Amino acid sequence: MAYTPPYPDGWRDLPNESTEIDARALDIMDKGIADAHAAIGSGGASTGATGILFVFFNEVSKNWPARSSVTSSPLQIVEWVGNAQPPTDAVGGVDRWFGPLAGSGVTPEDSTPPPVFPDPVTGVSMTAPSGSVSGSVISLSASLTTTSSTTFAFAQIAVRGPAGQKIDTSFHPNVTVDGTLVMTGSITATAPGTWTAFATHNITGGADQASWVDGPATTFTVTAPTPTPTTPGGVPLIGISGLAWNSGTFQGGRSASDMTSFGTWRGRPLDAFLTFSDRWSWAGMFEIQADWPAWPGVIIISTPPQPDGQNCAATAAGTNDQRWRDYGSALTAAGLNTDKFIVRVWEVNGSWYSWSLTNNSEATFIAAMKRMSTALKSTAPNVKISLNWNRGYSGWGGSWENVTEALIGSGPSGRYIDVVGIDSYDWYPAQNNLSNWNNAQGQYPSMSAMATWVRARGLQMSLEEWALISASGGSGGGAVGDDPYYIGKMWDFFVDNADVIAYEGYYNHDGAPSTLQHVITSGVYPNAAAAYRSSTRWGS
């Protein structure tokens, strides 16, 4: 819009100190606003613009005259930025006010001005996401455009819910853009209402919110019921973390107090924690920690059908039934006969445990699991049992689906097993790019295949063990150590499959051997830690 100021010397600064405001400058501001609205109303302003911006910084006041001839357009607005009190919408024609600047005592209508695209410093532009809603799933697409080659520590589409929920699409870590990056993805809304989506990027890699730049937003209305992330008779959604699934950790020890610091570190309390029994004796397997009954979330105790070093034959024959009945009675007496207490038999397709399928026939293993479940649930019927597998390992040559199918049938106390789990670490291969991630999802078994399988059968799945691995300590599996891409893809998996996930937990412990260095809280994996603790993921 062409504008000629009413004075020969044109635009001028208002005085910094004087309380007497220059009348000519006020008149210029007054006329500029009127002319802007007149041009908008007559169609004379640029049709591609979204706003005509005035930047005023002094604390000024004026009785602005009513302008009955001023009209406004729904597509274009006059914006006011700074400490100066603008004229009211009713008489002055200012549609939106951003400010004040730091140190001002003026109360604004809005907290910050909108971003300017392209950014005058970085040359980066972002579009408002487009998309669609189907039930509770919001599918999204947005673009990020640069005027020169720019490397971003992270870029993604972020989504915020009606109660502050934070659910986002996958990260694009360490991506270099010279032109346009199109970002797509979908999220499952966890509540009905208005959800806001926007593209966002981080060039510096800093974990603080100031390192992120947000683009224009689009809102979506979700009217479908919130998906229930449990199945009938399954593990309940605890909701302490605010996520759409139960989220937790293992970081050594057996008591609840050994685990809670992880929630403090990440900025979200835990819904669940995993631990391991002393598996070498019956007494060790059945030890109950004093603080378990008071823990409000899910407890997953990893315990084999019989002490390690023994195969499954005696348990399959019923020899150990009374031991499992006694354990159920002890759990009931302790207040742990609940659907939040899980007994987990883990990594049953590996060769490294005496109870595994490599060391037992399928028939013996299945019989042992059925006897164990029947005896335990006879005295603690609400306790759940999880059968856990290791991603990408089928050394015994059988079918995990067939074994699991045999154990989800009804036994004397309901299903023999209630949850199907899988452990999936960042190696064999390191999932540091899309090709490697897809490789891992094509293995047997895989997380993706298991999610599809359990969903079709009305079951839940779990990922009790997932973690980074040191590039040196895990070199045999191609581990890369600090891998934010893996963190992002795991988050995406949980978001996409929240309807069937009973619980997940980052394995924040050294591992076996300790050189695997899974610990993310120690500072050895700064980029992955920042990705995990992002406010768009497990952070706050």
Residue pairs with C-beta under 8 A, 6 or more apart in sequence:
1 35
1 36
1 39
1 44
1 45
1 46
1 52
3 32
3 35
5 11
5 28
5 31
5 32
6 27
6 28
6 31
7 24
7 28
11 28
12 22
12 24
12 25
12 28
13 25
14 21
14 22
14 25
14 56
14 57
14 58
14 60
15 21
15 22
15 58
16 58
21 58
21 60
21 62
26 60
26 62
29 54
29 56
30 62
30 64
30 65
32 54
33 54
33 78
33 87
33 92
33 93
33 94
34 67
34 70
34 93
36 45
36 52
36 54
36 78
36 93
37 67
37 70
37 71
37 72
37 78
37 93
38 44
38 69
38 70
38 71
39 45
40 52
40 71
40 72
40 73
40 76
40 78
41 70
41 71
41 72
41 73
45 52
45 73
45 76
47 75
49 76
50 75
50 76
50 77
51 76
51 77
51 78
51 79
51 96
51 114
52 76
52 77
52 78
52 79
53 79
53 81
54 78
54 79
54 80
54 81
54 94
55 81
55 82
56 80
56 81
56 82
56 83
56 84
56 86
57 82
57 83
57 84
57 101
58 82
58 83
58 84
59 83
59 84
59 85
59 104
59 105
59 106
60 84
60 85
61 85
62 87
64 87
64 88
64 91
64 92
65 91
66 90
66 91
67 91
67 92
67 93
70 93
72 78
72 93
72 95
77 95
77 96
78 93
78 94
78 95
78 96
79 94
79 95
79 96
79 97
79 98
79 113
80 86
80 94
80 96
80 97
80 98
80 99
81 97
81 98
81 99
81 113
82 99
82 100
82 101
83 99
83 100
83 101
83 104
83 106
84 99
84 106
85 106
86 92
86 94
86 97
87 93
87 94
88 94
89 95
96 109
96 110
97 108
97 109
97 110
98 108
98 109
98 110
98 111
98 112
98 113
98 114
99 106
99 108
99 113
100 106
100 107
100 108
114 216
115 126
115 213
115 214
115 215
115 216
117 124
117 125
117 126
117 215
117 216
118 124
118 125
118 145
118 147
119 125
119 213
122 146
122 150
122 203
122 213
123 146
123 147
123 148
123 150
124 144
124 145
124 146
124 147
124 150
124 201
124 213
125 144
125 145
125 146
125 215
126 142
126 143
126 144
126 145
126 198
126 199
126 200
126 201
126 213
126 214
126 215
126 216
127 142
127 143
127 145
127 199
127 215
127 216
128 142
128 198
128 199
128 215
128 216
128 217
128 218
129 140
129 141
129 142
129 157
129 197
129 198
129 199
129 217
129 218
130 140
130 141
130 142
130 218
131 138
131 139
131 140
131 141
131 197
131 218
131 220
132 138
132 139
133 139
133 220
133 221
133 222
135 224
136 188
136 189
136 190
136 222
136 224
136 225
136 226
136 227
137 186
137 187
137 188
137 189
138 159
138 186
138 187
138 188
138 189
138 195
138 197
138 220
138 222
139 184
139 185
139 186
140 157
140 159
140 169
140 183
140 184
140 185
140 186
140 187
140 197
141 182
141 183
141 184
142 157
142 182
142 183
142 197
142 198
142 199
142 215
143 180
143 181
143 182
143 183
143 199
144 152
144 155
144 177
144 180
144 181
144 183
144 199
144 201
144 215
145 177
145 179
145 180
145 181
146 177
146 178
146 179
146 180
148 178
149 176
149 177
149 178
150 176
150 177
150 178
150 203
151 174
151 175
151 176
151 177
151 203
152 172
152 174
152 175
152 176
152 177
152 201
152 202
152 203
153 173
153 174
153 202
153 203
153 204
153 205
153 211
153 527
154 171
154 172
154 173
154 201
154 202
154 205
154 484
154 531
154 534
155 171
155 172
155 175
155 177
155 181
155 183
155 199
155 200
155 201
155 202
156 168
156 169
156 170
156 171
156 172
156 183
156 185
156 199
156 200
156 201
156 488
156 536
157 168
157 169
157 183
157 184
157 185
157 197
157 198
157 199
157 200
158 166
158 168
158 169
158 197
158 198
158 199
158 200
158 214
158 536
159 166
159 167
159 168
159 169
159 187
159 195
159 196
159 197
160 166
160 195
160 196
160 197
161 167
161 189
161 190
161 191
161 193
161 195
162 191
162 192
162 193
162 194
162 195
163 191
163 193
165 189
165 190
165 191
165 242
166 535
166 536
166 537
167 187
167 188
167 189
167 190
167 244
167 495
168 187
168 491
168 495
168 536
168 537
169 183
169 184
169 185
169 186
169 187
169 492
170 185
170 488
170 489
170 491
170 492
171 484
171 485
171 487
171 488
171 531
172 181
172 183
173 484
173 485
173 488
173 527
173 531
174 484
175 181
183 199
185 492
186 496
187 495
188 227
188 244
188 495
188 496
188 498
188 499
189 195
189 222
189 224
189 226
190 226
190 227
190 244
190 498
191 222
191 226
192 222
192 223
192 224
192 225
192 226
193 221
193 222
194 219
194 220
194 221
194 222
195 219
195 220
195 221
195 222
196 217
196 218
196 219
196 220
197 217
197 218
197 219
197 220
198 214
198 215
198 216
198 217
198 218
199 214
199 215
200 212
200 213
200 214
200 215
200 536
201 212
201 213
202 211
202 212
202 213
203 211
203 213
204 211
205 211
205 527
205 530
206 530
207 529
207 530
207 533
207 534
207 539
209 535
227 244
227 498
227 499
228 237
228 499
229 237
229 244
229 245
229 498
229 499
229 500
229 501
230 236
230 237
230 460
230 502
231 458
231 459
231 460
231 500
232 458
233 339
233 414
233 415
233 418
234 339
234 384
234 418
234 419
234 459
234 460
234 502
235 246
235 298
235 339
235 340
235 342
235 384
235 418
235 419
235 460
235 502
235 503
236 339
236 340
237 244
237 245
237 246
237 271
238 246
238 271
238 272
238 296
238 297
238 298
238 340
239 271
240 269
240 270
240 271
240 296
240 297
241 247
241 263
241 268
241 269
241 270
241 271
241 538
242 268
243 268
243 271
243 494
243 498
243 538
244 494
244 495
244 498
245 271
245 494
245 498
245 501
245 502
245 503
245 504
246 271
246 272
246 297
246 298
246 501
246 502
246 503
246 504
247 268
247 270
247 271
247 272
247 494
247 503
247 504
247 505
247 538
248 259
248 262
248 270
248 271
248 272
248 273
248 274
248 297
248 298
248 503
248 504
248 505
249 259
249 262
249 263
249 270
249 273
249 274
249 505
249 506
249 507
249 508
250 259
250 273
250 274
250 275
250 276
250 464
250 465
250 505
250 507
250 508
250 509
251 258
251 259
251 261
251 262
251 508
251 509
251 519
251 521
252 258
252 509
253 259
253 275
254 275
254 276
254 277
254 287
254 289
255 289
255 290
255 291
255 292
256 273
256 289
256 291
256 292
256 294
256 295
256 299
257 291
258 275
259 270
259 273
259 275
260 269
260 270
262 270
262 506
262 508
262 521
263 269
263 270
265 521
265 533
266 532
266 533
266 538
266 539
266 540
267 533
267 535
267 538
267 539
267 540
268 538
268 539
268 540
270 297
271 297
271 298
271 503
272 297
272 298
272 299
272 300
272 503
272 505
273 295
273 297
273 298
273 299
273 300
273 505
274 300
274 302
274 344
274 464
274 465
274 505
274 507
275 299
275 300
275 301
275 302
276 301
276 302
276 303
277 284
277 285
277 286
277 287
277 301
277 302
277 303
278 284
278 285
278 287
279 285
279 302
279 303
279 304
279 307
279 308
280 307
280 308
280 309
281 307
282 307
282 323
284 307
285 303
285 304
285 307
285 327
286 303
286 323
286 326
286 327
286 330
288 330
288 331
288 334
288 336
292 299
292 334
292 336
292 341
293 334
293 335
293 336
297 340
298 340
298 341
298 342
298 502
298 503
299 336
299 340
299 341
299 342
300 342
300 344
300 386
300 462
300 464
300 503
300 505
301 341
301 342
301 343
301 344
302 344
302 345
302 346
302 388
302 464
303 343
303 344
303 345
304 345
304 353
304 354
304 355
305 312
305 315
305 320
305 345
305 355
305 368
305 369
305 372
306 312
306 314
306 315
306 320
306 355
306 368
308 353
308 354
308 355
309 354
310 354
310 355
311 354
311 355
311 359
311 360
311 364
312 355
312 360
312 364
312 365
312 367
312 368
313 360
313 364
313 368
314 320
315 368
315 371
315 372
316 364
316 365
316 367
316 368
316 371
317 367
317 371
318 371
320 371
320 372
320 375
321 371
321 374
321 375
322 375
323 375
324 371
324 372
324 375
324 376
325 375
325 376
325 378
325 379
326 379
327 376
327 379
327 380
328 337
328 375
328 376
328 377
328 378
328 379
328 380
328 383
329 379
329 380
331 337
331 341
331 379
331 380
331 383
332 379
332 380
336 380
336 383
337 380
337 381
337 382
337 383
338 382
338 383
339 382
339 383
339 384
341 380
341 382
341 383
341 384
342 383
342 384
342 385
342 386
342 418
342 419
342 502
342 503
343 376
343 383
343 384
343 385
343 386
344 385
344 386
344 388
344 421
344 464
345 355
345 369
345 372
345 385
345 386
345 387
345 388
346 353
346 386
346 388
346 421
346 423
346 464
346 465
347 353
347 356
347 388
347 389
347 390
347 423
348 355
348 356
348 357
348 365
348 387
348 388
348 389
348 403
349 356
349 357
349 358
349 389
349 390
349 393
349 394
349 395
349 396
349 400
349 445
350 356
350 358
350 390
350 393
350 395
351 358
351 359
351 395
351 396
353 359
355 365
355 368
356 365
356 396
357 365
357 396
357 398
357 403
358 395
358 396
360 368
362 398
362 402
362 403
365 403
366 403
366 406
366 407
369 385
369 387
369 407
369 416
369 417
370 407
370 411
370 416
372 385
373 385
373 407
373 411
373 413
373 416
373 417
374 411
374 412
374 413
374 416
376 383
376 385
377 383
377 385
377 411
377 412
377 413
377 414
378 412
378 413
381 413
381 414
384 418
384 419
385 416
385 417
385 418
385 419
386 417
386 418
386 419
386 420
386 421
386 462
386 464
386 502
387 403
387 404
387 407
387 417
387 419
387 420
387 421
388 420
388 421
388 422
388 423
388 462
388 464
389 400
389 420
389 421
389 422
389 423
389 445
389 450
390 422
390 423
391 422
391 423
391 424
391 425
391 428
391 440
391 443
391 445
391 446
391 447
392 428
392 440
392 443
392 444
392 445
392 446
394 400
394 444
394 445
400 444
400 445
401 453
404 417
404 420
404 453
407 415
407 416
407 417
408 415
408 416
408 417
408 457
408 459
409 415
409 416
418 459
418 460
419 459
419 460
419 461
419 462
419 502
420 450
420 453
420 454
420 459
420 460
420 461
420 462
421 461
421 462
421 463
421 464
422 445
422 446
422 447
422 450
422 461
422 462
422 463
423 463
423 464
423 465
423 466
424 440
424 446
424 447
424 463
424 465
424 466
425 465
425 466
425 467
425 468
425 469
425 474
425 477
425 507
425 516
425 518
426 432
426 466
426 467
426 468
426 469
426 479
426 480
426 483
426 486
427 469
427 474
427 476
427 477
427 478
427 479
428 440
428 477
428 478
429 436
429 439
429 440
429 477
429 478
430 436
430 469
430 477
430 478
430 479
430 480
430 483
430 486
431 437
431 440
431 483
431 485
431 486
431 489
432 480
432 483
432 485
432 486
433 485
437 485
437 486
437 489
440 446
440 447
441 447
441 448
441 449
447 463
447 493
448 493
450 461
451 461
451 493
451 497
451 500
454 460
454 461
454 500
455 497
455 499
455 500
459 500
460 500
460 501
460 502
461 497
461 500
461 501
461 502
462 501
462 502
462 503
462 504
463 490
463 494
463 501
463 503
463 504
463 505
464 503
464 504
464 505
464 507
465 505
465 507
466 490
466 504
466 505
466 506
466 507
467 506
467 507
467 508
467 511
467 518
467 520
468 479
468 481
468 482
468 483
468 486
468 487
468 517
468 518
468 520
468 525
468 528
469 477
469 479
469 481
469 511
469 516
469 517
469 518
470 479
470 481
470 515
470 516
470 517
470 524
471 479
471 480
471 481
472 481
472 515
473 479
473 513
473 514
473 515
473 516
473 517
474 515
474 516
479 516
481 517
481 524
481 525
482 524
482 525
482 526
482 527
482 528
483 525
483 527
483 528
484 527
484 528
484 530
484 531
486 528
487 528
487 531
487 532
487 537
488 531
488 537
491 537
491 538
494 501
494 504
506 520
506 532
507 518
508 518
508 519
508 520
508 521
509 518
509 519
510 516
510 517
510 518
510 519
511 517
511 518
517 524
520 528
520 529
520 532
521 529
523 529
531 537
532 538
532 539
533 539
